[in-house]
Amino acid sequence: MKDISVGLIGFGTIGTGVVKLLRENEELIQKRLGARLVIKKIADVDIKTPRQVPVEREQLTTDVDDILTDPDISIVVELVGGCTHAKTFVLEAIRNGKHVVTANKALLANYGDEIFSVAEDQKVNIGFEASVGGTIPIIKTLKESLAGNNIESVFGIMNGTCNYILTSMTKDGKDFNSALKDAQDLGFAEVDPTYDIEAVDTAHKLAITLSLSYGKRVSLDDIYREGISEISQQDIEFAGELGYTIKLLAIAIRRGEVIEARIHPTMIPFDHILASVNGNFNAFHLIGDASGSVFLYGQGAGMMPTASAVVGDLMDISRDIMAGAWRRVPLRSYRENQIEDIDLLGMDDVATNYYFRFSAVDRPGVLSAISGILGSHNISISSVIQKERKLDRDAVPIVVTTYKAREKDVQMALEEIDRLDIVFGKTTLIRIEDDRLR
């Protein structure tokens, strides 16, 4: 039976999971692949700390060149994260004629154009299923299963940390800070959670998803993003009263030749398929022009779920090696010479439904003044909730939902409303995705 030698760069949580899975399911993998996947070398800055799986001392090295220059190693797995060192390792591996598997979403979102171009020139494959959605086969679905479809839309819950926090706020009534601390204690959130809660991580994943869905080069700076740090327990409760739950959604919609792409907290109806995705799970709801609705759900992170995706890529690439094939499936689902710059719809021109929460004085004429300004900007009200004040000195919350309106009109209206002396502070805005509000 043929041996296919693999070099692993990064022996942290995911790297450990890859070694563990290859070892525990060795017989199964051999039966399905018809070859043995052999980890020849593991490079890491720390080769002394014991891992969950023991490895032979001669397998370990602190010198990444032991992998990158070894002619026997056919596939390099990059699991160090970040961009600086990872980019160097990946490009050198490719230039040395080695196939690459990576889980590094930041690297591909920022430098994918260069990396895929060099891989095309060198005739090597890149597996990156683990970079988006963890164990969920979203990349294989877009590259292969739905390859004959125009992708009409993608709605994704792509960050388990944010989904856990919002679920905790919704199900357990916790405020944002308490829910975040729980997520950190459970290992779902980093000590510095900025990349997660401010939607940077989700933007990386959406950029990759856009490229695969539409065959486009995507600049991260062009994707509108808004995190969840401003979501309050009060908004969670009002959402429930209105029949909605709040999720951080990554949204892509094809508008002819233009693509609408945005990331922000979104209210969705209780009966929406994504509303039941709770905890640290991820999910994708895609619509193809031929396939119709497709739903993918599973663990978006974690040692073994991510290792599962990495090993799947190793097996795919190994099959091509054994068949003497290259680029059986284009690296980014489209041929590299067919990939163009994306034409994104400007956020000002996005039209959707909205939730506003105003903090206003409790006296006659307030709602009339607010609704008058909204109407003057072509914003039609769908529903209103006005709560009684608890104390004489308290302002009252006024909640308004709208029919479909244009973002630019909404921002202009709220700027005018927030200047009124009857309104306190900045109005809270959350976008709504509800086909019933037309």
C-alpha positions in Angstrom: 0.0 0.0 0.0 1.3 3.4 -1.0 2.5 5.9 1.7 1.7 9.6 1.3 4.0 11.7 3.5 2.6 14.7 5.3 4.3 17.5 7.1 2.4 19.3 9.9 3.3 22.9 10.8 1.6 23.8 14.1 1.1 21.3 16.9 -1.5 23.2 18.9 -5.1 22.2 19.5 -6.1 21.5 15.8 -2.7 20.0 15.0 -3.1 17.6 17.9 -6.6 16.8 16.6 -5.3 15.9 13.1 -2.7 13.5 14.5 -5.3 12.0 16.8 -7.8 11.4 14.0 -5.3 10.0 11.6 -4.2 7.6 14.3 -7.6 6.5 15.7 -9.2 6.1 12.2 -6.1 4.8 10.4 -7.7 1.6 9.2 -10.9 3.3 8.1 -8.9 6.0 6.2 -6.7 3.3 4.5 -9.8 1.4 3.4 -11.4 4.5 1.9 -8.2 6.0 0.4 -6.3 2.9 -0.6 -3.1 4.5 0.8 -1.6 5.4 4.2 -1.4 9.0 5.3 1.9 9.2 7.3 2.8 12.2 9.4 6.6 12.4 8.7 7.4 15.6 10.5 5.7 18.0 12.9 7.1 21.5 13.3 6.3 23.7 16.2 8.1 26.3 18.4 7.2 24.1 21.4 8.0 20.5 21.0 8.5 19.7 24.7 5.0 20.2 26.1 3.1 16.9 26.1 0.1 16.7 23.8 -3.0 14.5 24.0 -1.4 12.1 21.5 2.2 10.9 22.0 4.5 11.1 19.0 8.0 9.9 18.3 10.8 12.3 19.2 12.2 12.1 15.7 8.9 13.3 14.2 9.3 16.6 16.0 11.3 19.7 14.9 11.5 23.4 15.6 12.9 24.0 12.1 10.1 24.4 9.6 12.6 23.9 6.7 12.8 20.2 7.8 9.3 20.0 6.3 9.4 22.6 3.5 12.5 21.2 1.9 11.9 17.5 2.4 11.4 16.0 -1.1 9.5 13.0 0.4 6.8 15.2 1.9 3.9 15.6 -0.6 1.4 17.6 1.5 2.0 20.4 4.0 -0.6 21.1 6.6 -0.4 24.7 7.9 -2.1 25.2 11.3 -0.1 28.1 12.9 -2.7 30.8 12.2 -2.2 34.4 11.6 -0.7 35.8 8.4 2.9 36.7 8.7 4.7 33.4 9.2 1.8 31.3 7.8 2.0 33.2 4.5 5.8 32.6 4.2 5.4 28.9 5.0 2.5 28.3 2.6 4.1 30.1 -0.3 7.4 28.3 0.2 5.7 25.0 0.4 3.8 25.7 -2.9 7.0 26.9 -4.6 8.7 23.7 -3.6 5.9 21.8 -5.4 4.0 20.7 -2.3 0.3 20.6 -1.9 -1.1 22.6 1.0 -4.0 22.1 3.5 -4.8 25.0 5.7 -7.5 26.1 8.2 -6.3 29.7 8.0 -9.2 31.9 7.1 -7.4 35.2 7.8 -4.6 34.2 5.5 -6.8 33.3 2.6 -9.1 36.3 3.0 -6.2 38.7 3.0 -3.7 37.0 0.6 -5.8 34.3 -1.2 -5.4 36.0 -4.6 -1.6 35.7 -4.4 -1.6 32.2 -2.9 -4.0 30.7 -5.3 -2.2 32.3 -8.3 1.1 30.8 -7.2 -0.5 27.4 -6.6 -2.0 27.6 -10.2 1.5 28.3 -11.6 3.1 25.5 -9.6 0.3 23.0 -10.4 -0.4 22.1 -6.7 -3.7 21.8 -4.8 -4.8 23.8 -1.8 -7.4 22.3 0.6 -9.1 24.8 2.9 -12.4 23.3 4.0 -11.6 23.9 7.6 -11.2 27.7 7.1 -15.0 28.2 6.9 -17.5 26.5 9.0 -15.2 24.0 10.7 -16.6 20.5 10.1 -19.4 21.8 7.8 -18.6 21.0 4.2 -19.6 24.4 2.9 -16.6 24.8 0.6 -17.0 21.4 -1.0 -20.7 22.1 -1.5 -20.0 25.3 -3.3 -17.0 24.0 -5.3 -18.6 20.7 -6.3 -22.2 19.8 -5.3 -23.7 23.2 -6.4 -21.2 23.9 -9.2 -24.0 23.9 -11.8 -26.0 26.6 -9.9 -26.1 30.3 -9.8 -26.0 31.0 -6.1 -28.9 33.3 -5.4 -28.1 33.9 -1.7 -26.1 32.7 1.3 -27.2 33.4 4.8 -24.7 32.1 7.4 -24.1 31.9 11.1 -20.4 31.7 10.8 -19.1 32.4 14.3 -19.8 30.1 17.2 -18.6 32.6 19.8 -21.2 35.2 18.8 -23.9 32.6 18.4 -23.2 31.2 21.9 -23.4 34.7 23.4 -26.6 35.6 21.7 -28.2 32.2 22.6 -27.2 32.7 26.2 -28.7 36.2 26.2 -31.9 34.9 24.6 -32.4 31.6 26.5 -30.9 32.5 29.9 -31.7 36.2 30.0 -28.0 37.2 30.6 -26.6 40.5 29.6 -23.8 40.7 27.0 -20.9 40.9 29.4 -22.0 37.9 31.5 -22.7 35.8 28.4 -19.2 36.8 27.0 -17.5 35.8 30.3 -19.3 32.4 30.2 -18.1 31.9 26.6 -14.5 32.7 27.7 -14.7 30.3 30.7 -15.9 27.5 28.4 -13.1 28.2 25.8 -15.5 29.4 23.1 -14.1 33.0 23.2 -10.6 34.2 23.4 -9.2 36.4 26.2 -9.4 39.2 23.7 -12.6 38.4 21.9 -12.5 41.4 19.5 -12.1 39.4 16.3 -15.2 37.4 17.1 -17.6 39.9 18.6 -16.7 42.7 16.2 -17.3 40.3 13.2 -13.7 40.3 11.8 -13.6 36.5 11.9 -17.0 36.4 10.1 -15.7 38.8 7.5 -12.8 36.5 6.7 -15.2 33.6 6.2 -17.7 35.6 4.1 -14.9 36.9 1.9 -13.9 33.3 1.1 -17.5 32.3 0.6 -18.1 35.1 -1.8 -15.1 34.2 -3.8 -16.3 30.6 -4.2 -20.0 31.5 -4.8 -19.4 34.1 -7.4 -15.9 33.6 -8.8 -14.8 37.0 -7.6 -11.8 38.7 -5.9 -13.0 40.3 -2.7 -11.4 43.0 -0.6 -12.2 42.7 3.1 -12.5 46.4 3.5 -15.5 46.5 1.1 -17.6 44.1 3.2 -19.9 46.0 5.6 -19.6 44.5 9.1 -21.1 45.3 12.4 -20.5 43.2 15.6 -22.7 42.2 18.5 -21.2 44.2 21.4 -24.0 46.8 21.3 -26.8 44.3 21.6 -28.7 44.7 24.9 -30.9 42.4 26.8 -33.7 44.9 26.2 -33.3 44.4 22.5 -33.4 40.7 22.9 -36.6 40.9 24.8 -38.3 43.3 22.3 -37.2 41.0 19.5 -38.9 38.1 21.2 -42.1 40.1 21.7 -42.1 40.9 18.0 -41.6 37.2 17.1 -37.9 37.4 16.2 -34.6 36.1 17.5 -31.3 38.0 17.0 -28.4 36.3 15.2 -25.1 37.6 13.8 -25.6 36.9 10.1 -23.3 37.0 7.1 -25.4 37.7 4.1 -24.7 37.5 0.4 -27.4 38.1 -2.2 -27.0 38.1 -6.0 -28.6 41.2 -7.5 -28.0 40.6 -11.2 -24.3 41.3 -11.8 -23.9 43.1 -8.4 -23.5 41.3 -5.1 -25.0 42.5 -1.8 -22.7 41.5 1.0 -23.0 42.5 4.7 -22.5 41.2 8.2 -24.5 42.5 11.2 -26.8 41.5 14.0 -30.1 40.5 12.3 -33.6 39.8 13.6 -35.1 36.7 12.0 -38.5 35.2 12.6 -38.8 32.3 15.0 -39.8 30.0 12.1 -36.8 30.8 10.0 -34.5 27.8 9.6 -31.5 29.6 11.1 -33.5 30.7 14.2 -33.1 27.3 15.8 -29.3 27.3 15.4 -28.1 27.8 19.0 -25.0 27.5 21.2 -21.7 27.5 19.4 -23.0 25.8 16.3 -22.6 27.3 12.8 -25.1 27.0 9.9 -25.4 28.0 6.2 -28.7 28.5 4.3 -28.0 28.6 0.6 -30.3 29.0 -2.4 -29.2 27.9 -5.8 -31.2 28.6 -8.9 -31.5 24.9 -9.7 -31.1 23.3 -6.2 -33.4 25.6 -4.3 -32.9 25.8 -0.6 -29.9 24.0 1.0 -29.1 23.9 4.7 -25.8 22.9 6.3 -25.4 22.7 10.1 -22.7 21.6 12.5 -19.7 22.5 14.7 -17.9 25.5 13.3 -14.8 25.1 15.5 -13.1 22.8 18.0 -10.3 20.3 17.9 -11.9 17.3 16.3 -14.5 19.0 14.1 -11.8 21.1 12.5 -9.5 18.1 12.3 -12.2 16.3 10.4 -12.2 18.9 7.7 -8.4 18.9 7.5 -8.2 15.2 7.1 -11.0 15.3 4.5 -8.8 17.7 2.5 -5.8 15.4 3.0 -7.7 12.5 1.5 -9.0 14.5 -1.4 -5.5 15.7 -2.4 -4.1 12.2 -1.8 -6.6 10.8 -4.3 -5.4 13.2 -6.9 -1.8 12.4 -6.2 -2.6 8.7 -6.6 -4.5 9.3 -9.9 -1.8 11.6 -11.2 -4.4 14.4 -11.5 -4.1 18.1 -10.8 -6.8 20.7 -10.5 -9.6 18.2 -11.1 -11.7 20.8 -9.3 -10.6 24.5 -9.6 -9.0 25.8 -6.5 -11.7 28.5 -6.0 -14.5 26.7 -7.9 -13.9 28.9 -10.9 -10.9 28.7 -13.2 -8.4 31.2 -12.0 -8.4 33.0 -15.4 -12.2 33.5 -15.0 -12.0 35.2 -11.6 -12.8 38.9 -11.7 -13.1 41.8 -9.2 -16.3 41.7 -7.3 -18.9 44.5 -7.8 -20.5 45.0 -4.4 -23.7 46.9 -3.8 -22.9 49.9 -1.6 -24.4 49.7 1.8 -26.3 53.0 1.3 -28.3 51.2 -1.5 -29.2 48.1 0.6 -32.9 47.8 1.2 -34.2 45.7 4.1 -36.5 46.0 7.1 -35.5 47.7 10.3 -36.0 47.7 14.1 -35.5 51.0 15.9 -35.5 51.6 19.6 -35.8 55.2 20.7 -35.5 56.5 24.2 -37.9 59.4 24.4 -39.7 61.6 26.8 -43.2 60.5 27.7 -45.5 63.2 26.4 -48.1 63.6 23.6 -46.8 64.2 20.1 -43.5 62.3 20.5 -44.5 59.3 18.3 -46.1 61.7 15.8 -42.8 63.6 15.5 -40.8 60.4 15.0 -43.1 58.9 12.5 -43.3 62.2 10.6 -39.6 62.2 10.1 -39.5 58.6 9.1 -42.3 59.2 6.6 -40.5 62.2 5.1 -37.6 59.8 4.3 -39.9 57.2 2.6 -39.8 54.8 5.6 -43.1 53.1 6.3 -43.9 51.8 9.8 -45.0 48.2 10.2 -45.5 48.1 14.0 -45.0 50.2 17.2 -44.4 49.2 20.8 -44.5 51.9 23.4 -43.9 51.0 27.1 -45.0 52.9 30.1 -42.4 54.7 32.1 -41.4 53.1 35.4 -40.5 56.3 37.2 -41.5 60.0 36.5 -38.0 60.9 35.6 -37.5 57.9 33.2 -37.6 58.1 29.5 -39.7 55.5 27.7 -38.5 53.1 25.0 -40.4 53.3 21.8 -39.9 50.5 19.4 -40.7 50.8 15.7 -40.3 48.2 13.0 -40.5 49.1 9.3 -41.3 47.8 5.9 -38.5 47.6 3.5 -36.4 50.8 3.4 -33.2 52.0 1.9 -30.2 52.2 4.3 -29.2 55.7 3.2 -32.8 57.0 3.9 -32.7 55.2 7.3 -29.4 56.8 8.3 -30.5 60.3 7.3 -33.8 59.9 9.2 -32.1 58.6 12.4 -29.6 61.5 12.3 -32.5 63.9 12.2 -34.5 62.1 14.9 -31.4 61.9 17.2 -31.1 65.7 17.2 -34.6 66.1 18.6 -34.8 67.3 22.2 -37.4 64.7 23.0 -35.0 61.8 22.2 -32.2 60.8 24.5 -29.0 59.2 23.2 -28.4 57.4 19.9 -31.2 55.3 18.4 -30.6 51.6 18.4 -30.9 50.1 14.9 -31.1 46.3 14.1 -31.8 45.1 10.6 -34.6 42.6 10.0 -34.8 39.8 7.4 -38.5 38.9 7.1 -40.1 38.2 3.8 -43.5 39.0 5.3 -42.5 42.7 5.6 -42.9 43.8 2.0 
